[in-house]
Amino acid sequence: MGSDMVASSQQRWIEWGRRFLGPAGRIYGAGMRIRETLYATRILGSWRPPVPCVSIGNISWGGSGKTPLAEWILQFALGKGMTPALLSRGYKAIPPYYPFLVRARDRAAETGDEPLMLARSCRNALVVIDPRRDRGGQWIWDRNRPDLFVLDDGMQHLRVERDLDLVLLTPRDLKQDWNRVLPSGPWREGKRALRRAGAFVVHTSPGTEAGVFARLRSRVLLGDRPVFSVYLEPKGLKRPDGSSVELSPGEPYLLISGVGRPEGVEQSATSLLGDPPERHLAFPDHHPFSGEDWEWIRRTADDFGCRVIVCTPKDAVKLEGLADTRLASLDLRLSFGETDNTRLDFPAWLEQALNEASRKG
């Protein structure tokens, strides 16, 4: 089937979904608006952290760069001499109890992949997992008195009040997915929820910011809310022990990923290594790798003569104890691009916003 026919078929499915699932999406969106009102009027209770709280969230399901931004903010706070605490629900985590303070020595099966990755990359930060993030926040406050709370995946978690609401968007959110609420699309809430944003962070590619900013302005009344663009920049490959890995030009490699947007991982690997992977084995987001999975990965690498098996940092923590010495993870760094509706770059704006929140507190 030609590409035009494939695109036409996909478009028909999209139109079918909008027509038949759209009413269900509107009902779901209405329910989320009622829930927001119940919290805003304090009919439903919430917890106010004693120190500034930054929420990092998005409007849709899937990867939009929340974890890299959370990591950057934790490291930013640590660099300022602060003790930050990250509150995570711990997706697919099975800790021995709640709340649970994640340590670098823990296993991903207990903590979930992203909390463990953050606990290892930000060693002096406090990473707490608890589905009741208000409970986890009060618990870590009573014990450690952090200077800053970071609410991971927090846009819809209204039980915890925040001073800054950073809402991440992707180009898809502003185009084909715009206002397509579950189950007719990937949005968790309708477009009205974007009014809660204190700033927008758009995960896009360098050089494409102007078009994305223009589309955002056509969709959302920004007021005085700034817009920042971010992208993940691959810096190299590293083994679990931290040593670097080099590939010869044109050398085949196998890519594996268990993330929400595997196409972004492939773009990063191709950009870094100069060539696309020989094969890309894409697993579901947060996939719990098993011995059988690794055996399939190993056989595929052997079949295609791949000396190196490349994965994402969050997949690397789950492959401990399974993988051999061929495993190497992408060393990805969050970089900030162009801005809109502000003269400040993100670090300066964040520092100013945190100072204002501290004075108000």
C-alpha positions as a printed NumPy array, in Angstrom:
array([[  0.   ,   0.   ,   0.   ],
       [  1.419,   3.402,  -0.992],
       [  2.084,   6.181,   1.498],
       [ -0.839,   8.254,   0.175],
       [ -3.214,   5.337,   0.702],
       [ -1.853,   4.726,   4.203],
       [ -2.291,   8.412,   5.107],
       [ -5.839,   8.38 ,   3.694],
       [ -6.687,   5.272,   5.732],
       [ -5.286,   6.819,   8.917],
       [ -7.267,   9.988,   8.331],
       [-10.485,   7.981,   7.939],
       [ -9.838,   6.282,  11.288],
       [ -9.217,   9.676,  12.93 ],
       [-12.459,  11.054,  11.521],
       [-14.302,   7.924,  12.643],
       [-12.911,   8.333,  16.168],
       [-13.924,  11.985,  16.322],
       [-17.436,  11.261,  15.11 ],
       [-18.262,   8.274,  17.303],
       [-16.076,   8.845,  20.372],
       [-16.351,  12.637,  20.475],
       [-19.5  ,  12.641,  22.665],
       [-17.808,  10.362,  25.187],
       [-14.821,  12.717,  25.203],
       [-17.082,  15.695,  25.907],
       [-18.706,  13.84 ,  28.813],
       [-15.289,  12.937,  30.232],
       [-14.109,  16.527,  29.818],
       [-17.197,  17.825,  31.609],
       [-16.483,  15.477,  34.499],
       [-12.927,  16.791,  34.756],
       [-14.223,  20.402,  34.802],
       [-16.58 ,  19.545,  37.664],
       [-13.681,  17.964,  39.523],
       [-11.58 ,  21.109,  38.999],
       [-14.425,  23.257,  40.358],
       [-14.773,  21.069,  43.449],
       [-11.11 ,  21.607,  44.264],
       [-11.215,  25.327,  43.426],
       [-14.15 ,  25.855,  45.795],
       [-12.488,  23.647,  48.435],
       [-15.374,  21.191,  48.535],
       [-12.645,  18.643,  47.925],
       [ -9.723,  19.139,  50.293],
       [ -6.14 ,  19.802,  49.249],
       [ -2.72 ,  20.137,  50.885],
       [ -0.725,  23.355,  50.762],
       [  3.068,  22.73 ,  50.944],
       [  4.853,  24.99 ,  53.439],
       [  7.506,  25.906,  50.817],
       [  7.267,  26.673,  47.071],
       [  5.869,  23.883,  44.909],
       [  6.39 ,  23.485,  41.151],
       [  4.059,  21.204,  39.21 ],
       [  5.267,  19.591,  35.981],
       [  2.473,  18.115,  33.905],
       [  0.884,  17.814,  30.51 ],
       [ -2.537,  17.843,  28.928],
       [ -2.199,  14.518,  27.103],
       [ -1.066,  10.972,  27.67 ],
       [  2.343,   9.943,  26.398],
       [  5.849,  11.288,  26.548],
       [  6.26 ,  15.048,  26.436],
       [  9.488,  15.44 ,  28.409],
       [  8.186,  15.681,  31.984],
       [ 10.934,  13.56 ,  33.53 ],
       [ 13.881,  15.383,  31.873],
       [ 12.385,  18.705,  32.979],
       [ 11.873,  17.401,  36.52 ],
       [ 15.501,  16.244,  36.554],
       [ 16.675,  19.657,  35.345],
       [ 14.709,  21.481,  38.055],
       [ 16.008,  19.151,  40.775],
       [ 19.584,  19.746,  39.642],
       [ 18.921,  23.484,  39.377],
       [ 17.705,  23.527,  42.988],
       [ 20.641,  21.43 ,  44.193],
       [ 23.009,  23.855,  42.457],
       [ 21.441,  26.68 ,  44.496],
       [ 22.161,  24.827,  47.741],
       [ 18.536,  23.762,  48.197],
       [ 17.144,  20.376,  49.206],
       [ 14.344,  19.621,  46.737],
       [ 11.748,  16.874,  47.14 ],
       [ 10.049,  15.262,  44.153],
       [  6.584,  13.785,  44.716],
       [  5.736,  10.93 ,  42.329],
       [  2.81 ,   8.539,  42.222],
       [  5.328,   5.812,  41.285],
       [  3.662,   4.414,  38.178],
       [  3.91 ,   0.595,  38.263],
       [  5.942,   0.82 ,  41.478],
       [  5.466,  -1.866,  44.134],
       [  7.295,  -0.553,  47.211],
       [  7.089,  -2.348,  50.572],
       [  5.099,   0.572,  52.017],
       [  3.871,   4.112,  51.325],
       [  5.193,   6.773,  51.455],
       [  8.527,   5.429,  50.18 ],
       [ 11.785,   7.355,  49.892],
       [ 13.685,   6.124,  46.847],
       [ 17.396,   5.376,  47.265],
       [ 19.951,   4.946,  44.496],
       [ 20.49 ,   1.319,  45.552],
       [ 16.809,   0.364,  45.127],
       [ 15.415,  -1.772,  42.306],
       [ 13.168,  -0.491,  39.548],
       [ 10.652,  -3.29 ,  40.229],
       [  9.962,  -1.65 ,  43.613],
       [ 10.24 ,   2.03 ,  42.745],
       [  9.264,   2.332,  39.075],
       [ 11.726,   3.385,  36.398],
       [ 11.571,   7.188,  36.456],
       [ 11.767,   7.714,  40.258],
       [ 14.835,   5.461,  40.449],
       [ 16.48 ,   7.208,  37.517],
       [ 15.909,  10.59 ,  39.216],
       [ 17.167,   9.337,  42.592],
       [ 20.395,   8.227,  40.904],
       [ 20.971,  11.305,  38.758],
       [ 20.069,  13.763,  41.562],
       [ 21.703,  12.055,  44.546],
       [ 20.911,  14.697,  47.179],
       [ 17.304,  15.2  ,  46.154],
       [ 14.455,  13.496,  48.019],
       [ 12.382,  11.326,  45.672],
       [  9.16 ,  10.149,  47.328],
       [  6.617,   7.798,  45.78 ],
       [  3.048,   7.625,  47.003],
       [ -0.237,   7.604,  45.048],
       [ -1.428,  10.085,  47.702],
       [  1.103,  12.789,  46.968],
       [ -0.338,  15.038,  49.678],
       [  0.444,  12.296,  52.197],
       [  3.911,  11.781,  50.745],
       [  4.581,  15.504,  50.811],
       [  3.564,  15.936,  54.452],
       [  5.591,  12.845,  55.387],
       [  8.835,  14.091,  53.83 ],
       [  8.25 ,  17.602,  55.186],
       [  7.945,  16.275,  58.746],
       [ 11.226,  14.353,  58.381],
       [ 13.49 ,  16.422,  56.142],
       [ 12.091,  19.955,  55.735],
       [ 12.875,  20.337,  51.996],
       [ 13.216,  23.812,  50.481],
       [ 11.228,  23.028,  47.324],
       [  8.588,  20.537,  46.212],
       [  8.446,  19.299,  42.616],
       [  5.142,  17.654,  41.752],
       [  5.794,  15.112,  39.016],
       [  3.   ,  14.621,  36.456],
       [  0.999,  17.049,  38.525],
       [ -1.342,  18.953,  36.213],
       [ -4.358,  16.792,  37.073],
       [ -3.256,  16.068,  40.662],
       [ -5.189,  18.909,  42.283],
       [ -4.995,  17.479,  45.798],
       [ -1.594,  19.225,  46.116],
       [ -1.574,  23.012,  45.688],
       [  1.246,  24.564,  43.698],
       [  2.85 ,  27.959,  43.105],
       [  3.958,  27.262,  39.529],
       [  2.095,  25.121,  37.004],
       [  4.421,  24.187,  34.136],
       [  2.39 ,  22.597,  31.352],
       [  4.261,  20.704,  28.658],
       [  2.91 ,  20.55 ,  25.132],
       [  4.023,  18.853,  21.934],
       [  3.427,  19.898,  18.325],
       [  0.857,  17.089,  18.103],
       [ -1.111,  18.638,  20.958],
       [ -1.41 ,  21.853,  18.96 ],
       [ -2.354,  20.16 ,  15.672],
       [ -4.067,  16.812,  15.143],
       [ -4.662,  16.079,  18.848],
       [ -6.013,  19.516,  19.788],
       [ -8.831,  19.193,  22.372],
       [ -9.386,  15.497,  21.595],
       [-10.276,  14.281,  25.082],
       [-10.293,  10.642,  26.145],
       [-11.516,   8.324,  24.689],
       [-11.655,  10.191,  21.362],
       [ -8.016,  11.256,  21.681],
       [ -5.051,  11.443,  24.088],
       [ -6.023,  14.555,  26.081],
       [ -6.733,  14.063,  29.791],
       [ -8.782,  17.278,  30.018],
       [-10.364,  19.753,  27.63 ],
       [ -8.689,  22.942,  26.433],
       [-10.264,  24.955,  29.26 ],
       [ -7.757,  23.292,  31.641],
       [ -4.891,  25.14 ,  29.954],
       [ -6.029,  28.264,  31.796],
       [ -4.384,  26.785,  34.909],
       [ -0.944,  26.923,  33.311],
       [  1.511,  29.444,  34.712],
       [  3.912,  28.827,  31.82 ],
       [  4.028,  26.599,  28.768],
       [  6.974,  24.39 ,  27.882],
       [  6.865,  23.105,  24.306],
       [  8.892,  19.998,  23.507],
       [  9.954,  20.539,  19.904],
       [ 12.955,  20.492,  17.569],
       [ 15.481,  23.32 ,  17.156],
       [ 14.531,  25.628,  14.323],
       [ 10.81 ,  24.815,  14.459],
       [  9.913,  27.053,  17.398],
       [  8.466,  29.979,  15.442],
       [  5.776,  27.884,  13.78 ],
       [  4.884,  26.095,  17.003],
       [  4.695,  29.377,  18.945],
       [  2.422,  30.878,  16.295],
       [  0.101,  27.875,  16.491],
       [  0.016,  28.086,  20.295],
       [ -0.88 ,  31.781,  20.128],
       [ -3.716,  30.97 ,  17.729],
       [ -5.065,  28.378,  20.169],
       [ -4.485,  29.936,  23.592],
       [ -4.783,  33.446,  25.015],
       [ -1.359,  33.723,  26.647],
       [ -1.8  ,  36.913,  28.657],
       [  1.465,  37.354,  30.545],
       [  2.329,  33.64 ,  30.551],
       [  5.739,  32.832,  29.069],
       [  6.454,  30.063,  26.558],
       [  9.698,  28.086,  26.527],
       [ 10.886,  25.518,  24.035],
       [ 12.937,  22.491,  25.049],
       [ 14.493,  19.532,  23.315],
       [ 16.575,  16.528,  24.313],
       [ 20.133,  16.68 ,  23.06 ],
       [ 22.101,  13.395,  22.926],
       [ 25.641,  13.824,  24.265],
       [ 26.953,  10.278,  24.015],
       [ 26.532,   6.669,  25.082],
       [ 27.385,   5.307,  28.493],
       [ 27.431,   1.929,  30.163],
       [ 25.684,   1.275,  33.487],
       [ 29.027,   1.852,  35.27 ],
       [ 29.244,   5.342,  33.731],
       [ 32.023,   4.603,  31.223],
       [ 31.596,   5.919,  27.693],
       [ 30.947,   3.842,  24.59 ],
       [ 32.156,   4.636,  21.081],
       [ 30.788,   3.299,  17.793],
       [ 32.7  ,   3.313,  14.527],
       [ 31.078,   5.233,  11.632],
       [ 28.48 ,   3.025,   9.967],
       [ 28.687,   0.351,  12.656],
       [ 25.298,  -1.358,  13.147],
       [ 23.568,  -1.051,  16.489],
       [ 20.292,  -2.271,  17.97 ],
       [ 17.93 ,   0.252,  19.575],
       [ 15.388,  -0.691,  22.233],
       [ 12.902,   1.61 ,  23.952],
       [ 10.   ,   1.441,  26.372],
       [  8.757,   5.042,  26.24 ],
       [  5.651,   6.939,  25.207],
       [  7.141,   8.332,  21.974],
       [  9.673,   5.826,  20.557],
       [ 10.09 ,   7.875,  17.386],
       [ 11.782,  10.592,  19.442],
       [ 14.28 ,   8.075,  20.818],
       [ 15.129,   6.911,  17.31 ],
       [ 15.647,  10.498,  16.189],
       [ 18.009,  11.111,  19.12 ],
       [ 20.008,   7.944,  18.435],
       [ 20.253,   8.704,  14.719],
       [ 21.34 ,  12.284,  15.416],
       [ 24.064,  11.144,  17.801],
       [ 25.4  ,   8.153,  15.867],
       [ 24.954,   9.414,  12.329],
       [ 22.937,   6.428,  11.138],
       [ 19.549,   4.913,  12.056],
       [ 19.547,   1.694,  14.061],
       [ 19.757,  -1.636,  12.307],
       [ 16.563,  -2.512,  14.15 ],
       [ 14.411,  -0.688,  16.716],
       [ 12.529,  -2.88 ,  19.19 ],
       [  9.845,  -0.592,  20.644],
       [  8.171,  -1.857,  23.827],
       [  5.201,  -0.201,  25.591],
       [  5.861,   2.753,  27.892],
       [  7.185,   1.692,  31.343],
       [  7.578,  -1.891,  30.083],
       [  8.856,  -4.252,  32.85 ],
       [ 11.609,  -6.106,  31.011],
       [ 11.854,  -9.838,  31.649],
       [ 14.485, -12.468,  31.013],
       [ 12.539, -13.553,  27.94 ],
       [ 12.575,  -9.984,  26.644],
       [ 16.348,  -9.779,  27.022],
       [ 16.807, -13.119,  25.285],
       [ 14.843, -11.776,  22.294],
       [ 16.883,  -8.562,  22.364],
       [ 20.146, -10.507,  22.552],
       [ 19.211, -12.821,  19.673],
       [ 18.166,  -9.867,  17.519],
       [ 21.483,  -8.132,  18.181],
       [ 23.359, -11.327,  17.255],
       [ 21.331, -11.802,  14.071],
       [ 22.194,  -8.311,  12.838],
       [ 25.781,  -8.19 ,  14.031],
       [ 25.229,  -5.434,  16.594],
       [ 28.087,  -4.985,  19.06 ],
       [ 26.155,  -2.325,  20.993],
       [ 22.55 ,  -2.351,  22.232],
       [ 21.32 ,   1.209,  22.81 ],
       [ 18.472,   2.079,  25.176],
       [ 17.029,   5.06 ,  27.066],
       [ 18.204,   5.954,  30.59 ],
       [ 14.914,   4.871,  32.173],
       [ 15.038,   1.531,  30.351],
       [ 18.613,   0.991,  31.54 ],
       [ 17.581,   0.945,  35.216],
       [ 15.064,  -1.836,  34.475],
       [ 17.562,  -3.954,  32.554],
       [ 19.969,  -4.272,  35.464],
       [ 20.682,  -7.892,  36.211],
       [ 19.452,  -8.962,  32.767],
       [ 21.666,  -7.236,  30.242],
       [ 25.206,  -8.053,  29.204],
       [ 28.085,  -5.679,  28.534],
       [ 26.692,  -4.643,  25.139],
       [ 24.031,  -2.443,  26.762],
       [ 24.6  ,   1.314,  26.564],
       [ 22.148,   4.117,  27.329],
       [ 21.777,   7.448,  25.594],
       [ 23.201,  10.31 ,  27.624],
       [ 20.405,  12.831,  27.036],
       [ 20.53 ,  16.44 ,  28.219],
       [ 17.625,  18.852,  28.274],
       [ 18.39 ,  21.987,  26.276],
       [ 16.346,  25.181,  26.078],
       [ 15.634,  26.827,  22.753],
       [ 13.709,  29.958,  21.8  ],
       [ 11.229,  31.719,  24.093],
       [  8.017,  33.634,  23.498],
       [  6.132,  36.233,  25.533],
       [  9.103,  36.825,  27.863],
       [ 12.549,  38.387,  27.752],
       [ 13.908,  35.904,  30.301],
       [ 15.363,  32.493,  29.589],
       [ 13.955,  29.574,  31.572],
       [ 16.57 ,  29.473,  34.383],
       [ 16.215,  33.208,  35.058],
       [ 12.421,  33.066,  34.89 ],
       [ 12.268,  30.058,  37.229],
       [ 14.556,  31.673,  39.783],
       [ 12.464,  34.853,  39.716],
       [  9.214,  32.88 ,  40.058],
       [ 10.566,  30.841,  42.989],
       [ 11.756,  33.982,  44.758],
       [  8.287,  35.519,  44.367],
       [  6.655,  32.344,  45.686],
       [  8.968,  32.344,  48.709],
       [  8.081,  35.956,  49.519],
       [  4.378,  35.219,  49.269],
       [  4.773,  32.176,  51.503]])
